Amino acid sequence: MNQFYYDAVTKMEQMGVDDEYIQGWQCGFLQNPKREEQRLTDAYEAGYNDGEEKNTDNFGEWVQA
């Protein structure tokens, strides 16, 4: 397993990041196709874009209260 991927997902889970964002980030990181259009959310798309870029800077914006 990729250590960067594992550490990033663990950090998101510990921070309480929105599940939709996490799923999007995972799919983007792994270069999976996006969900079908009717199931896309803002959080998922933001996560997907960050995952594609291997970006971990925006996790805090998606922490759920």
C-alpha positions as a Python dict, from the first residue, in 0.01 Angstrom:
ca = {
    (1, 'M'): (0, 0, 0),
    (2, 'N'): (114, 354, -71),
    (3, 'Q'): (219, 512, 262),
    (4, 'F'): (124, 865, 150),
    (5, 'Y'): (-229, 746, 64),
    (6, 'Y'): (-264, 558, 393),
    (7, 'D'): (-139, 852, 600),
    (8, 'A'): (-366, 1099, 421),
    (9, 'V'): (-680, 887, 464),
    (10, 'T'): (-596, 821, 830),
    (11, 'K'): (-546, 1194, 889),
    (12, 'M'): (-880, 1280, 723),
    (13, 'E'): (-1064, 1021, 932),
    (14, 'Q'): (-904, 1148, 1254),
    (15, 'M'): (-990, 1508, 1168),
    (16, 'G'): (-1356, 1421, 1102),
    (17, 'V'): (-1351, 1518, 734),
    (18, 'D'): (-1679, 1477, 543),
    (19, 'D'): (-1716, 1119, 415),
    (20, 'E'): (-1809, 1246, 67),
    (21, 'Y'): (-1483, 1441, 48),
    (22, 'I'): (-1283, 1138, 163),
    (23, 'Q'): (-1447, 913, -96),
    (24, 'G'): (-1383, 1169, -367),
    (25, 'W'): (-1021, 1211, -260),
    (26, 'Q'): (-967, 836, -264),
    (27, 'C'): (-1118, 796, -611),
    (28, 'G'): (-921, 1089, -751),
    (29, 'F'): (-595, 965, -597),
    (30, 'L'): (-648, 616, -738),
    (31, 'Q'): (-758, 761, -1076),
    (32, 'N'): (-1095, 589, -1062),
    (33, 'P'): (-1374, 729, -1281),
    (34, 'K'): (-1602, 983, -1115),
    (35, 'R'): (-1943, 879, -988),
    (36, 'E'): (-2241, 917, -1214),
    (37, 'E'): (-2360, 1277, -1236),
    (38, 'Q'): (-2670, 1246, -1018),
    (39, 'R'): (-2457, 1123, -723),
    (40, 'L'): (-2195, 1400, -735),
    (41, 'T'): (-2176, 1642, -443),
    (42, 'D'): (-1963, 1951, -389),
    (43, 'A'): (-1761, 1767, -124),
    (44, 'Y'): (-1704, 1465, -349),
    (45, 'E'): (-1592, 1678, -644),
    (46, 'A'): (-1358, 1888, -427),
    (47, 'G'): (-1209, 1570, -283),
    (48, 'Y'): (-1176, 1414, -627),
    (49, 'N'): (-989, 1716, -761),
    (50, 'D'): (-758, 1727, -460),
    (51, 'G'): (-696, 1353, -482),
    (52, 'E'): (-602, 1378, -848),
    (53, 'E'): (-346, 1644, -755),
    (54, 'K'): (-230, 1446, -448),
    (55, 'N'): (-315, 1761, -250),
    (56, 'T'): (-361, 1737, 128),
    (57, 'D'): (-389, 2112, 196),
    (58, 'N'): (-770, 2141, 188),
    (59, 'F'): (-874, 1874, 440),
    (60, 'G'): (-957, 2132, 706),
    (61, 'E'): (-1218, 2297, 485),
    (62, 'W'): (-1428, 1980, 490),
    (63, 'V'): (-1423, 1895, 862),
    (64, 'Q'): (-1775, 1831, 988),
    (65, 'A'): (-1887, 2001, 1305),
}
